[in-house]
Amino acid sequence: MCRTAALAATIGVCAGCHAPPKLTGQQAEGKRLYEIGCAHCHEKNDLHLSMVPPNLHRLFERAKLPDGEPATDSNIERAITTGKGSMPPFAYQMSKEQMDAVVAYLHTGLNDQPGD
């Protein structure tokens, strides 16, 4: 009886737990690239930028990007490729596959990152 109660309590406690989503290989690569090239500004602002870049968490859950453009893959890719505001262009620093990986990771909502 005690064992059953302990198991029920454990299940009840864990039912409210949310494990980070499992990333696909492409999303995991996108996360790695995001951490190397994006998080310094979009997460930590450890470069101490006076104009703090937008938060990218749940980016695709929003109807529009901070500049008013629709939140679509093509608009995100364009911003990465050509830069936006104080963000530099990454066209010559990322392959198409790498860019696709970053966009795939952005589609996860960055739920496995702090700052949600």
C-alpha positions as CSV (number, residue, x, y, z in Angstrom):
1,M,0.0,0.0,0.0
2,C,2.8,2.4,0.9
3,R,4.6,1.6,-2.3
4,T,1.4,2.5,-4.3
5,A,1.0,5.8,-2.6
6,A,4.7,6.7,-3.1
7,L,4.3,5.8,-6.8
8,A,1.2,7.9,-7.2
9,A,2.8,10.8,-5.4
10,T,5.8,10.6,-7.7
11,I,3.6,10.4,-10.8
12,G,1.6,13.4,-9.6
13,V,4.7,15.5,-9.0
14,C,6.3,14.5,-12.3
15,A,3.0,15.1,-14.3
16,G,3.7,18.9,-13.9
17,C,7.3,18.5,-15.1
18,H,8.1,19.5,-18.6
19,A,11.3,18.0,-20.0
20,P,12.9,20.1,-22.8
21,P,11.8,18.9,-26.2
22,K,14.0,16.4,-28.0
23,L,15.8,18.1,-30.8
24,T,16.3,16.6,-34.2
25,G,19.8,16.4,-35.6
26,Q,19.2,19.5,-37.7
27,Q,17.8,21.4,-34.7
28,A,20.7,20.3,-32.5
29,E,23.1,21.7,-35.1
30,G,21.0,24.9,-35.2
31,K,21.3,25.1,-31.4
32,R,25.0,24.7,-31.6
33,L,25.3,27.5,-34.3
34,Y,22.8,29.7,-32.3
35,E,24.9,29.4,-29.2
36,I,28.1,30.3,-31.2
37,G,26.8,33.1,-33.4
38,C,23.5,34.4,-32.0
39,A,23.3,34.0,-28.2
40,H,26.0,36.5,-27.4
41,C,23.6,39.2,-28.5
42,H,20.1,37.7,-28.4
43,E,20.5,35.9,-25.1
44,K,23.2,37.4,-23.0
45,N,24.0,40.7,-24.6
46,D,27.5,40.2,-23.2
47,L,28.8,42.5,-25.9
48,H,27.0,45.3,-24.0
49,L,25.1,46.6,-27.1
50,S,23.3,49.8,-26.4
51,M,20.3,48.6,-28.6
52,V,19.5,45.2,-27.2
53,P,18.5,42.7,-29.9
54,P,15.1,41.2,-29.8
55,N,14.3,38.1,-27.8
56,L,14.0,35.2,-30.2
57,H,12.1,32.8,-27.9
58,R,8.9,31.6,-29.4
59,L,9.7,33.7,-32.5
60,F,7.4,31.7,-34.8
61,E,4.5,31.8,-32.4
62,R,4.2,35.6,-33.0
63,A,2.4,36.8,-36.1
64,K,5.1,39.4,-36.8
65,L,8.8,40.0,-36.3
66,P,9.8,43.1,-34.2
67,D,10.1,45.1,-37.4
68,G,6.5,44.3,-38.4
69,E,7.3,41.8,-41.1
70,P,5.5,38.4,-41.0
71,A,7.3,35.8,-39.0
72,T,8.2,33.5,-41.8
73,D,11.2,31.3,-42.7
74,S,12.1,33.5,-45.6
75,N,12.0,36.7,-43.6
76,I,14.2,35.1,-40.9
77,E,16.6,33.8,-43.5
78,R,16.8,37.3,-45.1
79,A,17.6,38.9,-41.7
80,I,20.3,36.4,-41.1
81,T,21.7,36.7,-44.6
82,T,21.6,40.5,-45.0
83,G,21.5,41.7,-41.4
84,K,18.9,43.9,-39.7
85,G,19.4,47.0,-37.8
86,S,22.7,46.6,-35.8
87,M,22.8,42.9,-36.6
88,P,25.6,42.1,-39.1
89,P,25.0,40.0,-42.2
90,F,26.0,36.3,-41.9
91,A,25.7,35.5,-45.6
92,Y,29.4,34.6,-46.0
93,Q,29.7,33.0,-42.6
94,M,26.9,30.4,-42.9
95,S,26.1,27.8,-45.5
96,K,22.5,27.2,-46.6
97,E,22.4,24.0,-44.6
98,Q,23.6,25.9,-41.5
99,M,21.1,28.6,-42.0
100,D,18.3,26.0,-42.4
101,A,19.5,24.4,-39.1
102,V,19.3,27.7,-37.2
103,V,15.8,28.4,-38.6
104,A,14.8,24.8,-37.6
105,Y,16.1,25.5,-34.1
106,L,14.2,28.8,-34.0
107,H,11.0,26.8,-34.8
108,T,11.5,25.0,-31.5
109,G,10.8,28.3,-29.7
110,L,14.1,27.9,-27.9
111,N,12.2,26.1,-25.2
112,D,15.3,24.3,-24.2
113,Q,17.0,27.6,-23.4
114,P,16.7,29.7,-20.3
115,G,14.7,32.9,-20.6
116,D,11.4,31.6,-21.6
